[in-house]
Structure formats: structure tokens, C-alpha cells
Amino acid sequence: MVFSRIRDLREDSDWTQEYVAEQLGIKQTTYSKYELGKINVPAEMFMKLADLYGVSVDYLMGRTDRR
């Protein structure tokens, strides 16, 4: 669920993986692996993603459906 949420938020914002990766200060390939669930998203990245999308970390982690 975590992986689909970060992908869905990116797509809803009409942003590319390259754009989000740049905002996070990581490579696009790393971000792609987050979305695909190939590697775990570090806590620091969850916080950055939550700030970027204006949602809670709990929402990103699937702990709540409330953004």
C-alpha cells in the first residue's frame, strides 16, 4: 500500500519521478525503486515525501486514510 500511495500522489500531482527525486535530493532510479517496493523507504524520506505532498506520514504508511 505504501508504494501505491506514493505513486498515486505523484501521478495526482502530474509530477515525474525525476521531479520528485530532485525535490528529495535522490536519484530517479532510487525513487523508482521506492514506488516499485524494491527497496524500503527510509524514515527521512517518508518525512520529506509527507512535506512535499502535504500529507501525514501515517497516510503514506497506510496507517490512516486521512491525508
C-alpha positions as CSV (number, residue, x, y, z in Angstrom):
1,M,0.0,0.0,0.0
2,V,2.8,2.4,0.8
3,F,4.2,2.1,-2.6
4,S,1.0,2.7,-4.4
5,R,0.3,5.8,-2.3
6,I,3.5,7.5,-3.2
7,R,2.9,6.6,-6.8
8,D,-0.7,7.8,-6.8
9,L,0.2,11.1,-5.0
10,R,2.9,11.7,-7.7
11,E,0.6,11.0,-10.5
12,D,-2.2,13.0,-9.0
13,S,0.2,16.0,-8.9
14,D,1.2,15.4,-12.5
15,W,4.9,15.1,-11.5
16,T,7.5,12.9,-13.0
17,Q,9.7,10.6,-11.0
18,E,12.6,12.8,-12.0
19,Y,10.9,15.9,-10.5
20,V,10.1,14.1,-7.2
21,A,13.6,12.6,-6.9
22,E,15.1,16.1,-7.5
23,Q,12.9,17.5,-4.7
24,L,14.1,14.7,-2.4
25,G,17.7,15.0,-3.4
26,I,18.0,11.4,-4.6
27,K,18.4,9.7,-8.0
28,Q,15.4,8.9,-10.1
29,T,16.3,5.2,-10.1
30,T,16.2,5.2,-6.3
31,Y,12.8,6.9,-6.2
32,S,11.5,4.4,-8.8
33,K,12.6,1.5,-6.5
34,Y,10.6,3.1,-3.7
35,E,7.5,3.2,-5.9
36,L,8.0,-0.4,-7.0
37,G,8.7,-1.7,-3.5
38,K,12.1,-2.9,-4.4
39,I,13.8,-1.1,-1.5
40,N,12.4,0.3,1.7
41,V,11.7,4.0,2.1
42,P,13.9,5.4,4.9
43,A,12.1,7.4,7.6
44,E,13.8,10.6,6.5
45,M,12.3,10.1,3.0
46,F,8.9,9.5,4.5
47,M,9.1,12.9,6.2
48,K,10.3,14.6,3.0
49,L,7.5,13.0,1.0
50,A,4.9,13.9,3.5
51,D,6.0,17.5,3.4
52,L,6.2,17.5,-0.4
53,Y,2.7,16.2,-0.8
54,G,1.1,17.9,2.2
55,V,0.0,14.6,3.8
56,S,0.8,12.9,7.0
57,V,3.5,10.2,7.3
58,D,0.7,7.9,8.7
59,Y,-1.2,8.4,5.4
60,L,1.9,7.5,3.4
61,M,2.5,4.4,5.5
62,G,-1.2,3.2,5.2
63,R,-1.9,3.7,8.9
64,T,-4.8,6.0,8.1
65,D,-6.9,7.0,5.1
66,R,-7.0,10.6,6.3
67,R,-4.4,12.7,4.4
